[in-house]
Amino acid sequence: MPQASKLLETVSRFPTDYWNDSCSIEELTWAIERGAVGATTNPTIVLQVLQQELPRWDKRIRAMVAGNPTWDEARLTWRLVEEMARDGAALLLPIFKREGGRKGRLSAQTNPVLYRHAAAMADHAVRLSQLAPNMQVKIPATSAGIAAIEEATFRGVSINATVSFTVPQALAVAAAVERGLDRRAAEGLECDSITPVCTIMVGRMDDWLKVLAKRDGVSIEPGHLDWAGIAVIKKAHRVYQERGYRTRLLAAAYRHHMHWSELIGGDVVLTIPAGWARRFEGSDIAVVERFSRPVDPAIVERMLELFPDFRRAYEVEGMSVTEFDGYGAVVRTLRGFVQSYHDLQAVVRDFMLPNPDLRR
C-alpha cells in the first residue's frame, strides 16, 4: 500500500466512509487496505465481476449446474449471485464485528424485475439479508420500492435504497425507513442494529441532464452539469439533518473526481468503483473538507432555469412518490439493471446449454 493513501486519509480525518463499488474479492481486498468499510453490488456490477473473474467461478458454476439438474437458469443465477455476495460479506465480516455492526456490510440487490411489486421486493430483501450477518439489501426507490423499504425495515433488514437520484426520492426513502423503525419499536423489536442508507446516483443525475441537453438542444456553460448530482446530495443532506432522519446518504455512480473531492468531510458514504479509486489515489488533489461548501448558487439557478427535470430532482416537493417511476434517470437505470440481469442469466445459460457450434 502506498505510504500516503488519499482514501485512507479521507476516512481517517473525516466522518466520510468509503465503500468499494463491487463484490470483486481482488478489488475489495485492495479497498479494505485503504480504509473501505463496505461494498455494493447491482446486476451490472455482478455481471462485470463474473466476466472479469470467470476462471475463478468456472468450476463452481459447472458444479451448480451438474448438482441441480432440475433448476432453471433463473434459480441457478440467483444461487451464483448469493455465493458471490457471501464471499464479499465474509471479507468484510471482521470490520462488521470490530465496529459493532455499524460498518462492514455488503449490499446485494433485490431482483430488478420486481420493481413494481412491493411485497415481492420485501420478501426477497429478507431472504438476501439472511445470507450473512452483515448483509445490506438494495431496493429501488420506485413507488412500489418505497413501500417495500418500509416493510423490509420493519422486518429487520438494513436497506440500501438504489435507483435514486433526487431529493424527493431520498426524502421518501428516509420517511419510509422511519415508519418501518417506528413499527418495530411499537412491537418491542430492537432497532439499533439496523443501518439504513439511501444512495443518490450522483453521476447518473449528471448523465440524465446531459442527455436532455443533447436531446433538446439546450446550451449551458461547460462544466455546469457536472455539479447536478453534487447539488442534489448536498441539498438532501441538509434536509436529512433538519428532520433528524436515521438513514445515511450514499454517493454512487462516479464520473469525475468531484464526486469524491466535493463530498469529503460529509457524514456520508462514498461507494467508489476500483478504477476511480485508483485514479483518486494517484491524483494531486488535496484531501480537505469540502462537503459544507455549497454549490455555486449561480450554477444551481442556471440548471433550475434550463432543466425542469433538475427542478424536479432538487426541490423538496419536486415529485410525488407516484411520479418516481416515470423520471428519466429512473427509467434508464431500471432498463439497464433488468438488461444486465438477463445478460447474467445468459452467461449461466451457456454453462447449461453450451453452444454445439463452438465445440470440437
N, C-alpha and C positions, 0 to 999 in steps of 0.2 A: 504494500500500500504506500502511496506517496506520503512524504512527511507532512505536507500541508494539503489536506483534503478540504476543499471548499464545502462539500456536502456535509462532512463531519463537523466543520466549523459552524455551519448553519444551524444544525440541530443541537450543538453543544452550547451555543451562546444565546439561542432564542427558543421560544416555545413551539416553533415550527417543527413539524415531524416530516420525515422523508420515508416514502414507501417506494418499492420497486414496482414498475408497471408491467409485471408479467410473473408467471409461475415458473419460469425457467430456473432450474437449480443453479446453473452457472451464473446467470445474471443476478439472481437473488443472493448468492454467496458473496459476490463482488459488492453488492449494495449493502449488505449487512456489515461488511468490513468498514464501510464508510458511513455508518450510523443509521441505516434503514431499520425501521421497526414494524414493517408491514409490507404487504404485497397485494396487488389487484389483478384480476383476470376478467376477460369477457370472451365471447365466442371468437372474435377476430384474433385476440392475443393467443388463445389456446391453439387455434389453427396455426398461427405463425410459429409458436413454440414447437408444436408437433412436427412441422415441416423442417425446422432447424435441427431438431433432436431426434429425427426418425430412427436413426440407428439404435438409439437408446431404448426406443419403445417398440421396435420391430418385433422382437421375440415375445414381448408381453402381449401385444395385440394379437399375434398369431395364437398364443396360448388361450386368450379370452375367446377367440372365435372357435377354436377346437374344443374348448371345455364347455361351451354353452351352445350346442347345436340348434336349439330352438329359438334362440334370441334373434330379434330383428336388429337392423343396423342402428335404430334409434337407441335401443336398450344398451347395445354394446358401446355406442358413442358416449352415453352418459356414464357407463362404468369407467371408461377411459378418462373422461373429464374428472370424475370423482377421484380416481387414483392420482392424477396429476395434482389435484387440489390437496390431497392428503400429503403428498411428498413435499409440496411447498409449505404447508402448515407445519409439518414436522421440523422443517428447518427453522421456523420462527418460534417454535414452542418454548425454547429456553428463554427467549425475550418475553414471551407471554407470562411465564412463571416468574421471571425476575421482576416484572412490572406489575405483578398482582392482577393480571388480566386486563390492564388498561391499554396495553400496547401488545404487539406481536401477533396480529391477526392476518389471515389471508382471506381475501374476498373472492368468492365464487358466485357466478351469476345464474339466476334462475333461467329456465328455458325461454329464449326470446320470443318464441311463437305464442307464448301465453300472455302477451302484453295487454290483452283485452279482458282477461279472466282473473279477477281479484282472488277468488277462493283458491284457484289452481296455483297461482303465484305464491300465496301464503303457505299452502301445503308443501310446495317444492322448496320454499325457503326453509321451512322446518326440517325437511329431510337433509338439505345441504348443511344446515347448522349442526347436524349430528355427526358429520363426517369426522370432526376433530374438535377438541375443546376450544380451539382458537380460530373458529371459522367466523367470518363476516359474510353476509349474503347480500348480493346486489339485486335490487328490484327497480324496474324502470319507473320514472316519475311521470307515468301516464295517468289518465283519470282513474283507471282501474288499479294502477300501481299504488296510488295514494291510499286507497282503501286497503290494499294488500300490506302496505307498510305499517299501517295501524294494527292490523290483525297479527302480522308476524311479530311485531314488537310486543304485543300483548302475550304472545305465546313464547316469549323469551329469546327471540332472535335479535342479534346485533346486526341491524341492516346497514347497507350502503346504497343509498339512492343513486341510480345511474340514469342515463339518457336525460340529463338535467343540465340546463344551460342558462336559466333565467332566475331572476329574483322571485317572481311568483311561484315557480316550482320549488325553489329552496324553502320558501316560507310554508308552502303547503306540506312539504315533507316534514319539516320540523314540527308543525302543528299536529300532523298525524302521529308522529313519534310521541309527542306529549300526551295525546289521547290514549295511545297504547300503554304508556308508562302509568298514567293515572288509573287505567283499568286494572293493571297489575297491582298497583298499590291498594286499590279498593278490594281486591281479592286476597290481600295479605301476602302477595308474592314479592320476592325481592327484585329490586331494580338496579342495584349498584353494579352488578356485573355486566350490564348492557351498555355497549359503547357505540351508539349510532353515529354515522357520518352521512353527509349529503354531498355528493360530487357535483361540482359545476365544471362542465367540459369547456374550459376557457378557450382552447384552441378551436374547437368546433363552433363556438359562438362567433369567433373571428371569421372562420371559414364561411359561415352562413351569410354574414353581411357582405363578404367579398363575392359570393355567388350572386347575391341580389344586386350589387353594384354593377357586375358584368351583365347580368340579365336585363336590368332596367336602364342601363346606360347612365348610371349615377357617377358623377365625378366628385371626388373628395380628396383632401390633401394627403399626399403619400405618408403612409405610416399610421394614420389615424385609426384605421380599422384593427390594427394590432393591439389597441387598447380596449376593445369592446369587452372581451371576457374578463380582463382585469377590473374594469369598471364595475361589471356585474358582481364579481365575487366580493369586492371591497364594499359595495353597497349592501349586499346580502349580509355580510359580516356585521356591519353597523346595526342592522335591524335585529339580527340574532342577539347581539349584546343588549340592545334596548329591551327586548322581550324576554331575555333570560332563558332562551331555548337550551336544552341539554344536548342537542345534536351539534356535531362539529363539521365545519365545512372542509371540503377536499377539492383541490385543483387538479384537473386531469387534461389530457389531450394537448401535449406540448407542441408548439410551433416555432418558438423563438425564446431567447434567454430571459425575456421579461416575465415569462410565465413562471420562472424561478426567482429572478432577481427582484422583481417588484413585489413579491409576496414574502420575502424574507422578513422575519420578525413577527408575522401574524401567528395567532394561535389557531393554525390551520394545518392540514396535511397536504403535502405535495407528492403526488404519485407520478414519478418521473420514469419514462422509458430509458432503458440502459444506454441507448445511443446518445440521447440528450444529456444524461447524467455524465457520461464521459466527456462530452463537449464542455459542460459546465466546469468539470474538474480541471480541464486544460485551459480554461479561459483566464483572462487577467481582470475579470470583474470582481470588484470589492464586495466582500460579504458584510453588508451594512443593513441596518433596519430601514426598510422602505415601505412596509405594509401600511403604516399610518399616513403615508403621503397620499393625498387624494389625487386622482387622475385630473389632469388639467381641465377645469370646467369648460373651457372653450372647445376642447375636443369632444367632451360629453355632449355639449349643446349642439355641436355640428352633427353628431351622429343621431341625436334625437330629432333634429330638424329634417334630415335627409332619409331616415330609415324608420318607418312605422314599426318594423319588427324589432328594432332596437328599443324603441319606446315600450313596446310590449314586454321586452326582456328586462328592462331597467326599472320601470316603475312598479311600486309595490302592488298596485291594483291593475297592472298591465294586462293580465289574463286571468280568467277564471279557470278552475280545475278542469272543467269540461272542454276548455279550449286547448289544453296541453297537447292532445293527440294530433291536432292539425297544424301545430307550429312547425315551420320548415325544418329546423335543425333536428327536432324530434323524429319527424318522418324519415329524413335522410339517414339518421343514425340507426333507427329501428330496421330500416331496409337493409343496411349494411350488416347488422348483427344477425338478422334472420338469414341472410345470404351466407354469411360465414358459418353459421350453424349447419346449413345444408351442405356447404363445401366440406365441413368437418366430417359429416356423415359419409360423404363421397370418398374420403380417404379411407374410412373404415370399410366401406363397401368394396374397395379394391382389395382388401385382405379377405373378404368373404367370397368375392367373385373375381378372382384375378383375370385380367384380360387375356384370353387364349391367343390373341393375335401377337402378343408380346412374349409368349412362352416358347422355349425351344425344346 
